[in-house]
Amino acid sequence: MVIFSCHFAYAQQIQTSRLDSLFQILEENNRFMGSISVHVDGQEQYSKIVGYADVASKTKANRDSRYAIGSISKTFTAVMVLKAIENGLLAFEQTLDTFFPTISMAHEITIDHLLRHRSGIYNFTDQSSYLSWNTEPKTRNDMLAIIEKGGSEFEPGTRSAYSNSNYLLLSYILEDIHNQPFAEILEKEIITPLGLTHTSLGEETDVTRDFCNSYVYYGEWYTMSRTHPSITLGAGGIISTSDDLNIFSNAIFNGKLVKETSLNQMMNMNDTISGMSYGIGLFKAPFYELISYGHGGRVDGFYSRFFYFPQEKVSYTIVSNGLNYVLNDISVAVLSGVFDKPFALPDFSTSLSLSPEELEKYLGTYSSPELPIKITITKDGNTLVAQGTGQPSINLEAASEDVFKFERGGIIIEFNTQENFLILKQGGRALVLKRED
């Protein structure tokens, strides 16, 4: 989330019509499909649903449409683990060897380490072959074998590194102490008490139960394959809606799920992951001078975010099944509309259209000693295409002469055709890659 520094007071009046215009522009330009919900003091004050649940059949998404929420699932899992600790079923200092003694350094890894991503356990989604098997069902033994083979990447407790393996193992531990499948524990501990009618662990039959397909945009929306929920469980396997997620986040911060001591543990943020402060199942996200807590998620073509502002009692959630824009820019615009700050509407009328012949001068393979992969530039009709070694290709959009962008990934590529190099810009970093002969 972007950080600003200035003073303002929260205004109850949401810029509804301007936000409506924002999402109309995004939809008309194939930039976003999904659902947005804003609650103030526990009541929904703004919502917007954009795009299709299924593009092929032209089935529009609606309030019942459900989206995979990816790593927001970790917040659900964290809450259930903390409830188990409150009830004496687990302890923060309990070590992993109680449950999985064959995991590397299990005798040193605690429940707290798993919750805070301080275990050092290899992240199974980093496996080079992951995308070759992630759509197939996996048993617990299958996944434990993968995690065990990955080993340990650092001494437990010495630092933090985000790992889906931590929360998958916590899912299995919950199953063991409750003697129930994860889906049933989720139902009992969170879904039923809060009345979350559109939330569940994903199933293979979800497509018949208002579950959206997810998409990637390459000139048109293409369906993405789906990660099997048996692989991710409480690390990323839950499906929900933006409204249900706001009910969930309100419940966390208003004493309906965990005790105040547990909430304080969640908000105790001594580590930094990807530049953001992290506690237990929550990241800290500033907006102007305000502070929110939440989590993000990404799986297949689904993207999601939720943020809760405790002082203002404002909760915001976005879930997407098709994104061709920068999700953070959408969130900043929505929150600006909620907190009565000015924001610009995007203008896509300036995009250039280049002929296949005009793209010829950019084609080739580019490399740099500072980058472990090469980038190959090709074309598909009048679209420039970039592909890193071993990575999926991305379609680039012409921003100006010799400058192309991949907005969703925050990537800008500037070509110098006279001297045969390109400059790759992403995340505040710029790299020069020379074209190979």
SULLIN-V725402 format. One record per residue. N is the residue number from 1. SS is DSSP state (A for helix, B for strand, O for the rest). PHI is phi in radians with two decimals (999 if undefined). Layout:
n: <N;N>
ss: <SS;SS>
phi: <PHI;PHI>
//
This chain:
n: <1;2;3;4;5;6;7;8;9;10;11;12;13;14;15;16;17;18;19;20;21;22;23;24;25;26;27;28;29;30;31;32;33;34;35;36;37;38;39;40;41;42;43;44;45;46;47;48;49;50;51;52;53;54;55;56;57;58;59;60;61;62;63;64;65;66;67;68;69;70;71;72;73;74;75;76;77;78;79;80;81;82;83;84;85;86;87;88;89;90;91;92;93;94;95;96;97;98;99;100;101;102;103;104;105;106;107;108;109;110;111;112;113;114;115;116;117;118;119;120;121;122;123;124;125;126;127;128;129;130;131;132;133;134;135;136;137;138;139;140;141;142;143;144;145;146;147;148;149;150;151;152;153;154;155;156;157;158;159;160;161;162;163;164;165;166;167;168;169;170;171;172;173;174;175;176;177;178;179;180;181;182;183;184;185;186;187;188;189;190;191;192;193;194;195;196;197;198;199;200;201;202;203;204;205;206;207;208;209;210;211;212;213;214;215;216;217;218;219;220;221;222;223;224;225;226;227;228;229;230;231;232;233;234;235;236;237;238;239;240;241;242;243;244;245;246;247;248;249;250;251;252;253;254;255;256;257;258;259;260;261;262;263;264;265;266;267;268;269;270;271;272;273;274;275;276;277;278;279;280;281;282;283;284;285;286;287;288;289;290;291;292;293;294;295;296;297;298;299;300;301;302;303;304;305;306;307;308;309;310;311;312;313;314;315;316;317;318;319;320;321;322;323;324;325;326;327;328;329;330;331;332;333;334;335;336;337;338;339;340;341;342;343;344;345;346;347;348;349;350;351;352;353;354;355;356;357;358;359;360;361;362;363;364;365;366;367;368;369;370;371;372;373;374;375;376;377;378;379;380;381;382;383;384;385;386;387;388;389;390;391;392;393;394;395;396;397;398;399;400;401;402;403;404;405;406;407;408;409;410;411;412;413;414;415;416;417;418;419;420;421;422;423;424;425;426;427;428;429;430;431;432;433;434;435;436;437>
ss: <O;O;O;O;O;O;O;O;O;O;O;O;O;O;O;A;A;A;A;A;A;A;A;A;A;A;A;A;O;O;O;B;B;B;B;B;B;B;B;B;O;O;B;B;B;B;B;B;B;B;O;B;B;B;O;O;O;O;B;B;O;O;O;O;O;B;B;B;O;A;A;A;A;A;A;A;A;A;A;A;A;A;A;A;A;A;O;O;O;O;O;O;O;O;B;A;A;A;O;O;O;O;O;O;O;O;O;O;O;B;A;A;A;A;A;O;O;O;O;O;B;O;O;A;A;A;O;O;O;A;A;A;A;O;O;O;O;O;O;A;A;A;A;A;A;A;A;A;A;A;O;B;O;O;O;O;O;O;O;O;O;O;O;A;A;A;A;A;A;A;A;A;A;A;A;A;A;A;O;O;O;A;A;A;A;A;A;A;A;A;A;A;A;A;O;O;O;O;O;B;B;O;O;O;O;A;A;A;O;O;B;O;O;O;B;B;B;O;O;O;B;B;B;O;O;O;O;O;A;A;A;A;A;A;A;O;O;B;B;B;O;A;A;A;A;A;A;A;A;A;A;A;A;O;O;O;O;O;O;A;A;A;A;A;A;A;A;O;O;O;B;B;B;O;O;B;B;B;O;O;O;O;B;B;B;B;B;O;O;B;B;B;B;B;B;B;B;B;B;O;O;B;B;B;B;B;B;B;B;O;O;O;O;B;B;B;B;B;B;B;B;B;B;O;O;O;A;A;A;A;A;A;A;A;A;A;A;A;O;O;O;O;O;O;O;O;O;O;O;O;O;O;O;O;O;A;A;A;A;A;A;A;O;B;B;B;B;O;O;O;O;O;O;O;B;B;B;B;B;B;O;O;B;B;B;B;B;B;O;O;O;O;O;B;B;B;B;B;B;B;O;O;B;B;B;B;A;A;A;O;B;B;B;B;B;B;O;O;O;O;B;B;B;B;B;B;O;O;B;B;B;B;B;B;B;O;O>
phi: <999;-1.19;-1.79;-2.13;-2.43;-2.86;-1.86;-2.78;-1.80;-1.20;-1.92;-1.26;-1.42;-1.46;-1.35;-1.05;-1.15;-1.22;-1.14;-1.02;-1.12;-0.98;-1.30;-1.14;-1.13;-1.08;-1.20;-1.12;-1.83;0.93;-1.81;-2.76;-2.29;2.78;-2.38;-2.23;-2.48;-2.19;-1.92;-2.14;0.94;1.50;-2.06;-1.20;-1.98;-2.67;-2.62;-2.66;-2.15;-2.25;1.57;-1.96;-1.35;-2.49;-1.20;-1.01;-1.64;1.00;-1.46;-1.24;-1.22;-2.48;-1.12;-1.53;-1.17;-1.98;-2.20;-1.20;-1.82;0.96;-1.27;-1.06;-0.94;-1.09;-1.16;-1.04;-1.10;-1.04;-1.06;-1.18;-1.17;-1.13;-1.11;-1.14;-1.16;-1.02;-1.60;1.35;-1.49;-2.48;-2.44;-0.97;-1.49;-1.10;-1.66;-1.17;-1.13;-1.04;-1.91;-2.34;-1.18;-1.51;-1.22;-0.97;1.08;-1.02;-1.23;-1.84;-1.50;-1.80;-1.02;-1.08;-1.04;-1.11;-1.08;-1.79;0.98;-2.03;-1.45;1.44;-1.24;-0.93;-1.45;-1.11;-1.31;-1.46;-1.06;-1.03;-1.63;-0.92;-1.25;-1.56;-2.29;-1.24;-1.59;-1.73;-1.12;-2.26;-1.49;-1.01;-1.09;-1.03;-1.24;-1.10;-1.11;-1.15;-1.15;-1.07;-1.13;-1.19;1.27;-1.98;-1.81;-2.86;-1.11;-0.95;1.51;-1.48;-2.83;-2.11;-2.72;-1.07;-2.54;-1.09;-1.04;-1.00;-1.46;-1.19;-1.11;-1.10;-1.09;-1.13;-1.11;-1.04;-1.07;-1.23;-1.32;-1.65;0.95;-2.53;-1.13;-0.96;-1.05;-1.29;-1.12;-1.00;-1.08;-1.24;-1.49;-2.27;-1.11;-1.16;-1.03;-1.67;1.18;-1.45;-1.29;-2.12;-2.08;-2.94;-1.25;-1.09;-2.32;-1.14;-1.66;-1.04;-1.09;-1.64;-2.19;1.16;-1.47;-1.36;-1.33;-2.01;-2.44;-2.17;-1.82;-2.28;1.45;-2.70;-1.41;-1.94;-1.19;-1.60;-1.21;-2.00;-1.18;-1.24;-1.12;-1.17;-1.37;-1.84;0.73;-1.34;-1.53;-3.13;-1.78;-1.52;-2.07;-2.87;-2.21;-1.13;-1.19;-1.04;-1.16;-1.20;-1.08;-1.08;-1.18;-1.04;-1.15;-1.03;-1.57;-2.18;1.30;-1.62;-2.15;-2.26;-1.25;-1.04;-1.10;-1.20;-1.08;-1.08;-1.09;-1.07;-1.60;-1.43;-1.98;-1.80;-2.09;-2.16;-2.22;0.93;1.41;-2.13;-1.20;-2.26;-2.02;-2.04;1.22;-2.45;-1.80;-1.74;-2.30;-1.30;-2.45;0.91;-1.64;-1.52;-2.13;-2.18;-2.27;-3.08;-2.73;-2.05;-2.62;-2.62;-2.65;0.95;-1.73;-1.63;-2.26;-2.67;-2.61;-2.39;-2.38;-2.15;-1.78;-1.05;-1.17;-1.61;0.97;-1.92;-2.15;-2.31;-2.38;-2.27;-2.24;-2.34;-2.00;-2.86;-2.31;-2.28;-2.76;-1.50;-1.06;-1.08;-1.15;-1.13;-1.09;-1.07;-1.12;-1.10;-1.13;-1.10;-1.16;-1.26;-1.70;1.00;-1.97;-1.20;-2.64;-1.54;-1.45;-1.17;-2.16;-1.79;-1.36;-1.61;-1.08;-1.51;-2.12;-1.90;-1.36;-0.97;-1.18;-1.22;-1.45;-0.96;-1.21;-1.67;-1.23;2.55;-1.91;-2.08;-2.55;-2.59;-1.07;-1.49;-2.15;-1.28;-2.10;-1.75;-2.03;-1.81;-1.84;-2.21;-2.39;-2.28;1.16;-1.78;-2.01;-1.47;-2.15;-2.03;-2.51;-1.43;-0.93;1.28;-2.07;-1.18;-1.34;-2.28;-1.51;-1.71;-1.88;-1.25;-1.67;-2.83;-1.05;1.24;-2.13;-2.24;-2.47;-2.14;-1.08;-1.03;-1.70;1.13;-1.82;-2.19;-2.12;-1.93;-1.72;-2.03;-1.32;-1.23;-1.90;1.01;-2.53;-2.25;-1.98;-1.73;-2.04;-2.83;1.03;1.42;-1.99;-2.22;-2.17;-1.69;-2.08;-1.55;-1.34;-1.38;-1.26>
//
